Amino acid sequence: MRLLEAIIDANHRAAAGDQNAGLHPDDFADELPVVALTCIDARLNRLFPAVLGVPEEKFIWLRNSGNIIFDPMSSMTRTLALACAIKDGREIAIIGHTDCLVCKTTTMQLLERFKELGVERQVLPDNINEFFGLFSSERQNVITSCDIVRRSPLIGPKIPVHGLLVDIETGKLEWIVNGYQAWGTMSDKWNEVVRSAGETVDKLKSLTDFNMGEMKFPETKIGETVTKAEDWLSQKIGALQTKPGEPSPVEAAPSPVTNIAAQVVHYAEKHWPKPSASSKPPPKIPLPPPIRVRANFPPRGKK
Ligand SMILES: [Zn+2]
């Protein structure tokens, strides 16, 4: 079980009333600290990091109004990048919350509030929604933010980017964007790109123009990707070399197809090495004492 899977599992058990639901941080030494971006809503102060069940020293907490990511190169994205590069953050979680006022406040209400604070309309930009990142769905905002962070060149392919929504009353978490799966999706896209390169040598050549440095893939999937790319290119090369009735390839000058295959494989192996056996430890039997996950606070409908 990976970090977020364990967090969600423990959180849901705690929400269901399991007093012993918890996490053993030692089991996830390679996946902590977690870097979290949440809203500034003060009601969240007592929820984190308890609802995640991670120790405070392994919880890097970033906040802004509405947990909004504006841009792949924005100041918040830069902070996330440094949190991983300098503070050793291993996984990112964008955590929205229910009943978010950034979501519930209308443009007119916001202008009214500003006016009360002495901020006149003319000093504000025309596109006030866009400027402040107002959104109409907490869920969609989390998805969008995750997407922007995932696409940021500042966030390396080794960092999973998850999206969560926390119930501000109960502390129960909903896992909206699975950062582990997003890796798989990117790997699939890569395979599509490789396949769609086409049937001919000319089209294969386009692989050399393709800027592979822009693609990000998970370590855990790259072994598979490399193998598939190798198989696919080998088949293409084989087909080209054994077509009956056609003149055999000129033997001088190395085959461009072989070169391309070698480049693809070399690049993939260099940038996304096959995972070592120790990179994904098997689930361990929990050892006491765990960090207790606290959910259901305050108990809804109970006193
Ligand atoms: Zn909020």
Boltz pocket constraint, residues with backbone or C-beta under 6 A from the ligand:
constraints:
  - pocket:
      binder: B
      contacts: [[A, 39], [A, 40], [A, 41], [A, 65], [A, 66], [A, 67], [A, 97], [A, 99], [A, 100], [A, 101], [A, 102]]
      max_distance: 6.0
